[in-house]
Amino acid sequence: MNQLKTVLALIGGIWLLTPNAATAQTSRPLPLTQPKAANLARMRAESLNGGLGQYRAASCMYETGAGSCLESISNKGFQFLFQGGAPGWQQQTPPNPTIETSVLVSRDGDRILEVSYNGTIR
C-alpha cells in the first residue's frame, strides 16, 4: 500500500511539472539574444537615471527576456518600452512611476542602438 502511495505521488508530481498542451501551444520560443538585450536596456536606463541608488526599472525588465516590456522585434533589433522611478515606486499604492524609457538594442543583444526617450511619463 505504501508503494502505491509513493508511485501515485510521483506521477502527480511529474504531471504538475509537465506543461499542458494549451500552454505549450501558446508559448513562443524566446530568441536567445532577447534576455541579453533586455539586461542591456535595463542597465542603460539605470545608468541614465542615476544608478540603482536613485532608480529602479519596472519589474517587467527583471523577467527573463522582459517580454511584457518588449514593444517590438524587428530587423533593427529589440525595442523595449518601460517605466521606472525612485526605489520602491512599484510598492506604493498605487505605483507611482516618474520616468519612461524607450531603448532599441541590436538583434545580437550586444549594443544599444538608440535611446529614443528617457524622460517624464508620456
Contacts in CASP RR format, 6 or more apart in sequence:
PFRMAT RR
TARGET T0000
AUTHOR 0000-0000-0000
METHOD contacts of the structure
MODEL  1
MNQLKTVLALIGGIWLLTPNAATAQTSRPLPLTQPKAANLARMRAESLNG
GLGQYRAASCMYETGAGSCLESISNKGFQFLFQGGAPGWQQQTPPNPTIE
TSVLVSRDGDRILEVSYNGTIR
19 27 0 8 1.000
30 64 0 8 1.000
30 65 0 8 1.000
31 73 0 8 1.000
33 78 0 8 1.000
33 107 0 8 1.000
33 108 0 8 1.000
33 109 0 8 1.000
34 65 0 8 1.000
34 66 0 8 1.000
34 67 0 8 1.000
34 70 0 8 1.000
34 73 0 8 1.000
34 78 0 8 1.000
35 64 0 8 1.000
35 65 0 8 1.000
35 66 0 8 1.000
36 109 0 8 1.000
36 110 0 8 1.000
37 65 0 8 1.000
37 77 0 8 1.000
37 78 0 8 1.000
37 80 0 8 1.000
37 105 0 8 1.000
37 106 0 8 1.000
37 109 0 8 1.000
38 61 0 8 1.000
38 65 0 8 1.000
38 66 0 8 1.000
38 67 0 8 1.000
38 69 0 8 1.000
38 70 0 8 1.000
38 78 0 8 1.000
38 80 0 8 1.000
38 105 0 8 1.000
40 105 0 8 1.000
40 109 0 8 1.000
40 110 0 8 1.000
40 111 0 8 1.000
40 112 0 8 1.000
41 61 0 8 1.000
41 66 0 8 1.000
41 78 0 8 1.000
41 80 0 8 1.000
41 82 0 8 1.000
41 101 0 8 1.000
41 103 0 8 1.000
41 105 0 8 1.000
41 112 0 8 1.000
42 57 0 8 1.000
42 61 0 8 1.000
42 62 0 8 1.000
42 66 0 8 1.000
42 80 0 8 1.000
42 82 0 8 1.000
44 103 0 8 1.000
44 112 0 8 1.000
44 115 0 8 1.000
45 55 0 8 1.000
45 57 0 8 1.000
45 61 0 8 1.000
45 82 0 8 1.000
45 84 0 8 1.000
45 99 0 8 1.000
45 101 0 8 1.000
45 103 0 8 1.000
45 118 0 8 1.000
46 52 0 8 1.000
46 55 0 8 1.000
46 57 0 8 1.000
48 101 0 8 1.000
48 115 0 8 1.000
48 118 0 8 1.000
49 55 0 8 1.000
49 84 0 8 1.000
49 85 0 8 1.000
49 99 0 8 1.000
49 101 0 8 1.000
49 118 0 8 1.000
52 87 0 8 1.000
53 87 0 8 1.000
54 86 0 8 1.000
54 87 0 8 1.000
55 84 0 8 1.000
55 85 0 8 1.000
55 86 0 8 1.000
55 87 0 8 1.000
55 99 0 8 1.000
56 84 0 8 1.000
56 85 0 8 1.000
56 86 0 8 1.000
56 87 0 8 1.000
56 88 0 8 1.000
56 89 0 8 1.000
56 90 0 8 1.000
57 82 0 8 1.000
57 83 0 8 1.000
57 84 0 8 1.000
57 101 0 8 1.000
58 69 0 8 1.000
58 82 0 8 1.000
58 83 0 8 1.000
58 84 0 8 1.000
58 90 0 8 1.000
58 97 0 8 1.000
59 90 0 8 1.000
60 66 0 8 1.000
60 67 0 8 1.000
60 68 0 8 1.000
60 69 0 8 1.000
60 82 0 8 1.000
61 69 0 8 1.000
61 80 0 8 1.000
61 82 0 8 1.000
63 69 0 8 1.000
66 80 0 8 1.000
66 82 0 8 1.000
69 80 0 8 1.000
69 81 0 8 1.000
69 82 0 8 1.000
70 78 0 8 1.000
70 79 0 8 1.000
70 80 0 8 1.000
71 79 0 8 1.000
71 80 0 8 1.000
71 81 0 8 1.000
71 102 0 8 1.000
72 78 0 8 1.000
72 79 0 8 1.000
73 79 0 8 1.000
75 107 0 8 1.000
76 104 0 8 1.000
76 106 0 8 1.000
76 107 0 8 1.000
76 113 0 8 1.000
77 104 0 8 1.000
77 105 0 8 1.000
77 106 0 8 1.000
77 107 0 8 1.000
77 109 0 8 1.000
77 113 0 8 1.000
78 104 0 8 1.000
78 105 0 8 1.000
78 106 0 8 1.000
78 107 0 8 1.000
78 109 0 8 1.000
79 102 0 8 1.000
79 103 0 8 1.000
79 104 0 8 1.000
80 101 0 8 1.000
80 102 0 8 1.000
80 103 0 8 1.000
80 104 0 8 1.000
80 105 0 8 1.000
81 100 0 8 1.000
81 101 0 8 1.000
81 102 0 8 1.000
82 100 0 8 1.000
82 101 0 8 1.000
83 97 0 8 1.000
83 99 0 8 1.000
83 100 0 8 1.000
83 101 0 8 1.000
83 121 0 8 1.000
84 97 0 8 1.000
84 98 0 8 1.000
84 99 0 8 1.000
84 100 0 8 1.000
84 101 0 8 1.000
85 97 0 8 1.000
85 98 0 8 1.000
85 99 0 8 1.000
86 98 0 8 1.000
89 95 0 8 1.000
89 96 0 8 1.000
89 97 0 8 1.000
89 98 0 8 1.000
90 97 0 8 1.000
97 121 0 8 1.000
98 120 0 8 1.000
98 121 0 8 1.000
99 118 0 8 1.000
99 119 0 8 1.000
99 120 0 8 1.000
99 121 0 8 1.000
100 117 0 8 1.000
100 118 0 8 1.000
100 119 0 8 1.000
100 120 0 8 1.000
100 121 0 8 1.000
100 122 0 8 1.000
101 115 0 8 1.000
101 117 0 8 1.000
101 118 0 8 1.000
101 119 0 8 1.000
102 115 0 8 1.000
102 116 0 8 1.000
102 117 0 8 1.000
102 118 0 8 1.000
103 112 0 8 1.000
103 114 0 8 1.000
103 115 0 8 1.000
103 116 0 8 1.000
104 112 0 8 1.000
104 113 0 8 1.000
104 114 0 8 1.000
104 115 0 8 1.000
104 116 0 8 1.000
105 111 0 8 1.000
105 112 0 8 1.000
105 113 0 8 1.000
106 112 0 8 1.000
106 113 0 8 1.000
END
